[in-house]
Amino acid sequence: MKFSVLIPTKNRLDLLRMAIQSVLDQDFEDWEIIVADNASSDPVGEYVESLSDDRIWYARSDVSLPVTDNWNRAWSHARGEYIVMLGDDDALLPGYFRRNLQVIEQFENPDLVFVQGVQFAYPGVMPQHKGGFTVIANCRFIGYEREPFELSADLAREGVEDSLNFRVTYPYNMQYSLVKRDTTRKLAIDGRFYQSPYPDYYATNLLMMKADRIVVQPVPLICIGISPKSFGYFYFNDREDEGVQMLGNMPSAQELDKLRDIVLPGPAMNTSWLIALHRLLEVLGDRAGLKLSFDKYRYLQLRHAHQTLSPLGFLRFLFRNADAAETWRWLRILLRIRVRLLLGDADAVSGVLDAIHTAYQTAWTFTKPTNARDLGEFTRTSLPDDLLEVYLDARRAALEESRG
């Protein structure tokens, strides 16, 4: 059994070292790493060569590629039976290969093992947190489970339907998916498994719909890093445009043209989410019986405009970006929830809108401070079973408090 670890990277050699070390530290040796260097100015090739390990492959692009193209380039080099996409600022936790191999053997080679994970935010990344902290990823279908289990097709589809309604009830990050390489090849379109500006939003939901068998590993065995060099840092510090430029995942003119009557100005994250799932429905076809909520997308963009613009600026936004009928329809929606567009309190309005649509409506979030200074220290000092127990204890305590 061989695993392929795909690590796209660009100018983050300090973080890449920790990602690769987390693979080297595993208690299982039948793996390969493909480092897909996206025109780095850092000496990534020299570092890989210095490791003197023929299981680590180096593939460099001399021109800067969009993130999705670089992901597909890494995927095209994979030779393992199962693939995991690991960001250069992420890490595998101890026992990742060994424990997931046990699951694969127990459930007779499922198409997808959905592996629970923990997110590690470096000190100072979040404006409201001076120190580092961890977050156990939201995932409604894991609940209080301790042992691996097969996910029903109905629950997998419910997660996709939530995604299509711009509601996150399980994480889309590709790091959570340990997927059979043959399955990705069957689902590839014109030799490309990853599609759209948000390839993980597309691919994870595609796997949930098309994988014949999905097994869930509830023990956190991956760690997703949020460092000062991560998109998450730019997003949480209201610098989203810089993060988009860093990743090079701007929607193409062709992608935007397909949805020109739907797309509104506002957060690029929502628009890329829209494009990813529109592409998903193109691939699945009408027979899937799924529908993308254009109204919810536009609602999110309108909410952002209402929160950031003056009342007059918001009205100009409406009339500039929608025809008259659409404009008045949205005004009626906002009036029905008793939002006084011109005279209302902005904070109160934002609170009402947040209550109506929250991305994590159905999942409980666990956050815990950590003294770890970086991802390497965190992975060396964290045991997956301990993380699971702390998470479950905190979740039970929160449930009891809500009842009391």
C-alpha positions in Angstrom: 0.0 0.0 0.0 1.5 3.4 -1.0 0.2 6.9 -0.1 0.9 10.0 -2.2 1.2 13.2 -0.3 0.8 16.2 -2.6 2.4 19.4 -1.4 1.9 22.5 -3.6 4.2 25.3 -2.5 5.3 28.8 -3.3 7.8 30.9 -1.3 7.0 29.3 2.1 10.1 27.2 2.6 10.1 27.7 6.3 6.6 26.2 6.5 7.3 23.5 3.9 10.1 22.1 6.0 7.6 21.4 8.8 5.0 19.8 6.5 7.6 17.4 5.0 9.0 16.6 8.5 5.6 15.6 9.6 5.6 12.9 6.9 9.2 11.8 7.6 8.2 11.4 11.3 5.4 8.9 10.5 5.7 5.3 11.8 4.9 4.0 8.2 7.3 4.2 5.3 5.5 3.3 2.1 4.7 6.8 0.9 5.8 9.4 -1.6 5.8 13.2 -1.5 5.3 15.3 -4.6 6.5 18.9 -4.0 4.9 21.0 -6.7 7.0 24.2 -6.6 5.0 27.1 -8.2 7.9 29.3 -9.3 9.3 29.9 -5.9 12.2 32.3 -5.3 13.0 30.3 -2.2 15.6 27.5 -2.8 13.0 24.7 -2.6 14.8 22.4 -5.0 18.0 22.7 -3.0 16.2 21.8 0.2 14.5 18.7 -1.3 17.8 17.5 -2.8 19.4 17.9 0.6 17.0 15.4 2.1 18.5 12.6 -0.1 15.2 10.7 0.0 14.1 9.1 -3.3 10.5 9.0 -2.0 10.3 12.8 -2.3 9.8 14.1 -5.8 10.3 17.7 -6.9 8.4 19.2 -9.8 9.0 22.9 -10.5 7.0 25.3 -12.7 9.1 28.2 -13.9 6.0 30.4 -14.4 3.5 31.2 -11.6 0.4 29.1 -12.1 -3.1 29.6 -10.6 -3.5 27.4 -7.5 -5.9 25.0 -9.3 -3.4 24.4 -12.1 -0.6 23.7 -9.6 -2.8 21.3 -7.7 -3.6 19.4 -10.9 0.1 19.3 -11.8 0.9 17.7 -8.4 -2.0 15.2 -8.8 -0.8 14.2 -12.3 2.5 13.0 -10.8 0.9 10.8 -8.0 1.5 7.1 -8.1 0.1 6.0 -4.8 -3.1 4.1 -4.3 -4.4 6.8 -2.0 -3.8 10.6 -2.2 -3.9 13.3 0.3 -3.4 17.0 -0.6 -1.3 18.7 2.1 -0.7 22.4 2.0 2.9 23.5 2.6 1.7 25.1 5.9 -0.1 22.0 7.1 1.1 18.7 8.7 0.2 15.1 9.3 -0.3 14.2 13.0 1.4 11.1 14.4 0.0 7.7 13.1 -1.8 9.2 10.1 -0.7 6.5 7.6 -0.8 3.5 10.0 -4.3 4.3 11.4 -5.8 5.2 8.1 -4.4 2.0 6.5 -6.2 0.1 9.3 -9.4 1.8 8.2 -8.8 1.1 4.6 -8.3 -2.6 5.3 -11.2 -2.8 7.7 -13.7 -1.2 5.2 -12.2 -3.0 2.1 -10.7 -0.1 0.2 -13.3 2.7 0.3 -13.2 5.4 -2.4 -12.8 8.1 0.3 -11.6 8.3 3.9 -12.8 11.6 5.4 -10.3 12.3 8.1 -11.1 14.6 11.0 -8.6 17.4 11.6 -7.5 20.2 13.8 -6.7 23.7 12.7 -3.7 25.5 14.3 -3.6 29.3 14.2 -0.2 30.8 14.8 0.1 33.5 17.6 -1.2 36.9 16.4 -2.9 35.6 13.2 -6.4 36.4 14.5 -7.0 40.0 15.6 -8.8 38.8 18.7 -6.2 36.2 19.7 -2.7 37.3 20.8 -1.6 33.7 21.4 -1.9 30.6 19.3 -5.0 28.5 19.4 -6.5 25.3 17.9 -10.0 24.6 16.4 -11.5 21.2 15.8 -13.1 21.4 12.4 -16.9 21.6 12.2 -18.4 18.5 10.9 -22.1 17.7 11.5 -22.0 14.1 10.5 -19.2 13.1 12.9 -21.0 14.1 16.1 -19.8 12.2 19.1 -18.3 9.2 17.2 -15.0 7.7 18.3 -14.6 4.8 15.9 -14.5 4.9 12.0 -17.8 4.4 10.3 -19.3 4.3 6.8 -21.1 7.5 5.8 -24.5 7.0 4.2 -25.2 8.4 0.8 -28.1 10.4 2.3 -25.9 12.2 4.8 -23.2 12.8 2.2 -25.9 14.3 -0.1 -27.3 16.5 2.7 -23.8 18.0 3.2 -23.6 18.9 -0.5 -27.1 20.4 -0.4 -26.0 22.6 2.5 -23.0 23.6 0.5 -25.2 24.6 -2.4 -27.2 26.8 0.0 -24.0 28.5 1.2 -24.1 26.7 4.6 -21.0 24.9 5.9 -21.8 21.8 7.8 -18.5 19.9 7.1 -15.1 21.2 6.0 -14.2 21.3 2.3 -10.4 21.6 2.8 -8.8 18.9 0.6 -6.6 17.9 3.5 -9.6 16.1 5.1 -9.9 13.7 2.1 -7.7 10.6 1.7 -9.0 9.5 -1.6 -8.3 6.6 -3.9 -6.3 7.7 -6.8 -8.3 5.6 -9.3 -11.5 7.4 -8.1 -9.9 10.8 -8.9 -8.9 9.6 -12.3 -12.5 8.4 -13.1 -13.9 11.8 -12.0 -11.3 13.9 -13.9 -12.5 16.1 -16.7 -10.1 16.5 -19.6 -7.3 15.2 -17.4 -8.0 17.6 -14.6 -9.5 16.4 -11.3 -9.5 19.8 -9.6 -11.7 22.5 -11.1 -12.7 26.2 -10.5 -11.0 28.9 -8.4 -11.8 26.9 -5.2 -10.7 23.4 -6.2 -11.3 22.0 -2.7 -14.9 23.3 -2.6 -15.5 21.6 -5.9 -13.6 18.3 -5.4 -14.8 17.6 -1.8 -18.5 18.0 -2.8 -17.9 16.0 -6.0 -16.5 13.1 -3.9 -19.4 13.3 -1.5 -21.8 12.8 -4.5 -19.9 10.4 -6.6 -17.8 8.2 -4.3 -19.3 4.7 -4.0 -18.1 4.2 -0.4 -17.1 6.9 2.1 -15.6 6.1 5.5 -15.3 8.7 8.2 -12.2 8.7 10.5 -13.3 10.7 13.6 -9.8 10.9 15.2 -8.0 14.1 14.2 -5.0 13.0 12.2 -4.3 16.1 10.1 -3.4 19.6 11.1 -4.2 22.7 9.0 -2.0 25.6 9.6 -3.2 29.2 9.6 0.1 31.2 9.6 0.9 34.9 8.7 1.6 33.6 5.2 -1.8 31.8 4.8 -4.9 32.9 3.0 -6.7 32.6 6.3 -4.6 35.3 7.8 -5.5 37.8 5.1 -9.1 36.7 5.2 -9.6 37.1 8.9 -7.7 40.5 8.9 -10.0 42.0 6.2 -7.2 41.7 3.6 -9.0 39.2 1.3 -7.8 40.8 -1.9 -4.2 40.3 -0.9 -4.9 36.7 -0.1 -6.5 36.1 -3.5 -3.5 37.7 -5.2 -1.2 35.5 -3.2 -3.0 32.3 -4.3 -3.6 33.4 -7.9 -7.1 32.0 -7.8 -9.0 34.8 -9.3 -12.1 33.6 -11.3 -11.5 33.6 -15.0 -13.4 35.8 -17.4 -15.1 32.7 -18.8 -16.2 31.5 -15.4 -17.6 35.0 -14.5 -19.4 35.3 -17.9 -21.4 32.1 -17.2 -22.8 33.8 -14.1 -22.8 37.5 -15.2 -26.5 37.9 -14.3 -25.9 36.5 -10.8 -22.5 37.8 -9.7 -22.4 40.9 -7.4 -19.5 42.8 -6.0 -18.4 41.8 -2.6 -16.2 39.2 -0.9 -14.4 37.1 -3.5 -14.8 34.1 -1.3 -18.5 33.9 -1.9 -18.1 34.4 -5.6 -15.5 31.7 -5.9 -17.7 29.4 -3.8 -20.5 30.1 -6.3 -18.4 29.4 -9.3 -17.0 26.1 -7.7 -20.5 24.7 -7.1 -21.9 25.9 -10.4 -19.1 23.9 -12.0 -20.0 21.0 -9.8 -23.6 21.0 -11.1 -22.3 21.3 -14.7 -20.3 18.1 -14.1 -23.1 16.2 -12.2 -25.8 17.2 -14.7 -29.6 17.7 -14.2 -30.1 14.1 -13.2 -28.5 14.7 -9.8 -31.6 16.8 -8.8 -29.5 19.5 -7.1 -30.0 23.2 -7.1 -27.6 26.1 -6.4 -29.1 28.9 -4.3 -28.4 32.0 -6.3 -30.6 33.9 -3.9 -28.5 33.0 -0.9 -25.3 34.0 -2.7 -26.8 37.4 -3.6 -28.0 37.8 0.0 -24.5 37.3 1.3 -23.1 39.9 -1.1 -26.0 42.3 -0.2 -25.4 41.8 3.5 -21.7 42.6 3.1 -22.6 45.8 1.1 -25.2 46.8 3.8 -22.5 46.3 6.5 -19.8 48.3 4.8 -21.6 51.0 2.8 -23.6 54.1 3.9 -27.4 53.9 3.5 -27.1 56.0 0.3 -24.1 53.9 -0.9 -26.1 50.7 -0.3 -29.0 52.0 -2.4 -26.6 52.9 -5.2 -25.1 49.4 -5.0 -28.6 47.9 -5.4 -29.6 50.0 -8.4 -26.2 49.7 -10.1 -26.0 45.9 -9.8 -29.5 44.6 -10.4 -32.4 45.4 -12.7 -35.3 47.3 -11.3 -37.5 44.2 -10.5 -34.6 42.5 -8.8 -33.8 45.6 -6.8 -37.3 46.0 -5.4 -37.5 42.3 -4.6 -34.4 42.5 -2.4 -35.7 45.7 -0.8 -38.9 43.9 0.1 -37.0 41.0 1.6 -35.0 43.3 3.8 -38.1 45.2 4.8 -39.9 42.0 5.7 -37.2 41.4 8.4 -37.9 44.9 9.7 -34.6 46.4 8.7 -34.9 50.1 8.3 -32.4 50.6 5.5 -32.1 54.4 5.8 -32.7 55.0 9.5 -31.9 51.7 11.2 -29.0 51.1 13.5 -26.2 49.5 11.5 -25.1 47.2 14.3 -28.6 45.9 14.9 -29.1 45.3 11.2 -25.9 43.3 11.0 -27.0 41.3 14.0 -30.4 40.4 12.4 -28.7 39.4 9.1 -26.1 37.3 11.0 -28.9 35.5 12.9 -30.6 34.7 9.6 -27.6 33.4 7.9 -24.6 32.0 9.7 -22.2 29.7 7.9 -21.9 27.3 10.8 -25.5 27.1 11.8 -25.6 23.4 12.5 -22.1 22.6 13.9 -20.5 23.3 17.2 -17.0 24.8 17.2 -14.3 23.8 19.7 -11.5 26.4 20.3 -8.6 26.0 22.7 -5.5 28.1 23.3 -2.1 26.5 22.8 1.4 27.4 23.9 2.9 25.9 20.7 4.9 28.5 18.8 4.6 26.8 15.3 3.0 23.9 13.6 6.1 21.7 14.0 6.0 22.1 17.8 2.3 21.5 17.8 2.5 18.2 15.9 5.4 16.9 18.0 3.5 17.5 21.2 0.0 16.6 20.2 -1.5 13.1 20.4 -4.6 12.5 18.2 -6.5 10.5 20.8 -5.9 13.2 23.4 -7.2 15.8 21.0 -10.3 13.7 20.4 -11.0 13.3 24.1 -10.6 17.0 24.9 -12.9 17.8 22.0 -15.6 15.4 23.1 -15.4 16.4 26.8 -15.8 20.1 25.8 -18.7 19.3 23.5 -20.5 17.4 26.2 -20.0 20.1 28.7 -21.3 22.7 26.2 -24.4 20.6 25.6 -25.1 20.2 29.3 -24.6 23.9 29.9 -27.1 24.7 27.1 -29.7 22.4 28.7 -29.1 23.8 32.2 
